[in-house]
């Protein structure tokens, strides 16, 4: 299983200032591996965009 720390240091993102109130969510469930993805961590976003992947081991 791939560890989150194997993907490098934290790379945080933030939504643009013009985000609507209903779009303030910061996580979603990945339809491939069913893991909750923190959308403020770009490492997780990139990992879960792969068509075939396993869940990340969150070690931080």
MDAnalysis code that builds the backbone (N, CA, C; Angstrom):
import MDAnalysis as mda
import numpy as np

u = mda.Universe.empty(180, n_residues=60, atom_resindex=np.repeat(np.arange(60), 3), trajectory=True)
u.add_TopologyAttr("name", ["N", "CA", "C"] * 60)
u.add_TopologyAttr("resid", np.arange(1, 61))
u.add_TopologyAttr("resname", ["UNK", "UNK", "UNK", "UNK", "UNK", "UNK", "UNK", "UNK", "UNK", "UNK", "UNK", "UNK", "UNK", "UNK", "UNK", "UNK", "UNK", "UNK", "UNK", "UNK", "UNK", "UNK", "UNK", "UNK", "UNK", "UNK", "UNK", "UNK", "UNK", "UNK", "UNK", "UNK", "UNK", "UNK", "UNK", "UNK", "UNK", "UNK", "UNK", "UNK", "UNK", "UNK", "UNK", "UNK", "UNK", "UNK", "UNK", "UNK", "UNK", "UNK", "UNK", "UNK", "UNK", "UNK", "UNK", "UNK", "UNK", "UNK", "UNK", "UNK"])
u.atoms.positions = np.array([
    [0.844, -1.172, 0.000],
    [0.000, 0.000, 0.000],
    [0.892, 1.238, 0.000],
    [0.566, 2.218, -0.790],
    [1.332, 3.454, -0.860],
    [0.981, 4.355, 0.317],
    [2.009, 4.906, 0.957],
    [1.799, 5.842, 2.058],
    [1.712, 7.252, 1.500],
    [0.929, 8.079, 2.138],
    [0.789, 9.466, 1.727],
    [2.138, 10.171, 1.739],
    [2.981, 9.875, 2.725],
    [4.291, 10.521, 2.809],
    [5.206, 10.116, 1.657],
    [4.947, 8.970, 1.014],
    [5.729, 8.555, -0.153],
    [5.511, 9.488, -1.341],
    [4.423, 10.232, -1.325],
    [4.094, 11.134, -2.431],
    [4.733, 12.510, -2.282],
    [5.500, 12.710, -1.215],
    [6.205, 13.969, -1.015],
    [5.607, 14.785, 0.114],
    [6.146, 15.995, 0.310],
    [5.660, 16.854, 1.384],
    [4.250, 17.357, 1.075],
    [3.532, 17.788, 2.110],
    [2.186, 18.306, 1.892],
    [2.177, 19.431, 0.858],
    [1.206, 19.386, -0.003],
    [1.017, 20.418, -1.023],
    [-0.435, 20.841, -0.932],
    [-0.680, 21.881, -0.158],
    [-2.066, 22.264, 0.072],
    [-2.569, 23.229, -0.981],
    [-3.826, 23.118, -1.234],
    [-4.494, 24.009, -2.166],
    [-5.675, 24.641, -1.463],
    [-6.207, 25.663, -2.043],
    [-7.396, 26.281, -1.469],
    [-8.331, 26.638, -2.610],
    [-9.623, 26.610, -2.342],
    [-10.566, 26.953, -3.397],
    [-10.462, 28.427, -3.752],
    [-10.796, 28.787, -4.973],
    [-10.769, 30.196, -5.349],
    [-11.750, 31.008, -4.515],
    [-11.498, 32.306, -4.414],
    [-12.336, 33.182, -3.596],
    [-13.785, 33.226, -4.071],
    [-14.021, 32.940, -5.332],
    [-15.365, 33.049, -5.891],
    [-16.182, 31.763, -5.765],
    [-15.746, 30.835, -4.918],
    [-16.462, 29.572, -4.759],
    [-17.814, 29.837, -4.108],
    [-18.860, 29.220, -4.634],
    [-20.198, 29.378, -4.077],
    [-20.276, 28.695, -2.716],
    [-21.216, 29.114, -1.904],
    [-21.361, 28.587, -0.548],
    [-21.539, 27.071, -0.535],
    [-22.278, 26.509, -1.470],
    [-22.511, 25.066, -1.475],
    [-21.268, 24.288, -1.900],
    [-20.289, 24.960, -2.484],
    [-19.080, 24.309, -2.968],
    [-17.932, 24.365, -1.960],
    [-18.239, 24.596, -0.709],
    [-17.194, 24.736, 0.304],
    [-16.719, 23.401, 0.861],
    [-17.215, 22.310, 0.342],
    [-16.816, 20.996, 0.841],
    [-15.331, 20.760, 0.588],
    [-14.687, 20.095, 1.509],
    [-13.249, 19.859, 1.372],
    [-12.900, 18.384, 1.238],
    [-13.897, 17.517, 1.103],
    [-13.602, 16.096, 0.935],
    [-14.685, 15.426, 0.098],
    [-14.322, 14.264, -0.444],
    [-15.273, 13.439, -1.177],
    [-14.838, 11.986, -1.061],
    [-15.710, 11.070, -1.401],
    [-15.383, 9.646, -1.373],
    [-14.987, 9.224, -2.782],
    [-13.800, 8.657, -2.902],
    [-13.288, 8.213, -4.197],
    [-14.144, 7.051, -4.713],
    [-14.644, 7.141, -5.951],
    [-15.470, 6.064, -6.491],
    [-14.676, 4.793, -6.829],
    [-13.354, 4.885, -6.910],
    [-12.525, 3.722, -7.249],
    [-12.174, 2.910, -6.002],
    [-11.622, 3.583, -4.979],
    [-11.146, 2.856, -3.795],
    [-11.990, 3.111, -2.546],
    [-12.973, 3.983, -2.643],
    [-13.915, 4.276, -1.556],
    [-13.261, 4.918, -0.338],
    [-12.132, 5.600, -0.545],
    [-11.458, 6.303, 0.536],
    [-11.911, 7.760, 0.522],
    [-12.011, 8.366, 1.704],
    [-12.329, 9.788, 1.783],
    [-11.088, 10.569, 1.360],
    [-11.253, 11.497, 0.422],
    [-10.149, 12.271, -0.141],
    [-10.229, 13.703, 0.374],
    [-9.135, 14.187, 0.949],
    [-9.034, 15.571, 1.403],
    [-8.691, 16.434, 0.195],
    [-9.638, 17.238, -0.258],
    [-9.430, 18.029, -1.468],
    [-8.500, 19.221, -1.251],
    [-8.069, 19.468, -0.018],
    [-7.095, 20.530, 0.215],
    [-5.664, 20.009, 0.094],
    [-5.498, 18.702, -0.079],
    [-4.173, 18.090, -0.226],
    [-4.006, 17.645, -1.681],
    [-3.198, 18.369, -2.428],
    [-3.036, 18.094, -3.852],
    [-2.453, 16.712, -4.123],
    [-1.652, 16.188, -3.189],
    [-1.112, 14.833, -3.356],
    [-2.242, 13.821, -3.435],
    [-3.213, 13.956, -2.564],
    [-4.344, 13.033, -2.566],
    [-5.181, 13.194, -3.830],
    [-5.392, 14.421, -4.263],
    [-6.171, 14.651, -5.482],
    [-5.525, 13.994, -6.691],
    [-4.219, 14.163, -6.833],
    [-3.514, 13.576, -7.975],
    [-3.562, 12.053, -7.896],
    [-3.338, 11.496, -6.721],
    [-3.350, 10.040, -6.557],
    [-4.707, 9.455, -6.958],
    [-5.770, 10.061, -6.498],
    [-7.105, 9.517, -6.730],
    [-7.637, 9.808, -8.129],
    [-6.906, 10.547, -8.942],
    [-7.283, 10.758, -10.343],
    [-6.835, 9.600, -11.230],
    [-5.979, 8.729, -10.716],
    [-5.542, 7.565, -11.486],
    [-6.723, 6.608, -11.657],
    [-6.905, 6.052, -12.855],
    [-8.058, 5.176, -13.076],
    [-8.041, 3.903, -12.231],
    [-6.876, 3.337, -12.004],
    [-6.768, 2.124, -11.180],
    [-5.766, 2.406, -10.070],
    [-6.250, 2.446, -8.846],
    [-5.372, 2.691, -7.705],
    [-5.981, 2.046, -6.469],
    [-5.136, 1.875, -5.462],
    [-5.619, 1.387, -4.176],
    [-5.664, 2.568, -3.216],
    [-6.281, 2.369, -2.092],
    [-6.378, 3.428, -1.089],
    [-4.985, 3.781, -0.563],
    [-4.806, 5.046, -0.227],
    [-3.555, 5.500, 0.369],
    [-3.541, 5.166, 1.850],
    [-2.372, 4.873, 2.374],
    [-2.213, 4.731, 3.813],
    [-1.893, 6.120, 4.346],
    [-2.792, 6.684, 5.114],
    [-2.596, 8.031, 5.654],
    [-1.718, 7.903, 6.893],
    [-0.490, 8.397, 6.794],
    [0.485, 8.223, 7.872],
    [0.925, 9.539, 8.491],
    [0.245, 10.604, 8.194],
    [0.637, 11.910, 8.743],
    [-0.405, 12.428, 9.687],
])
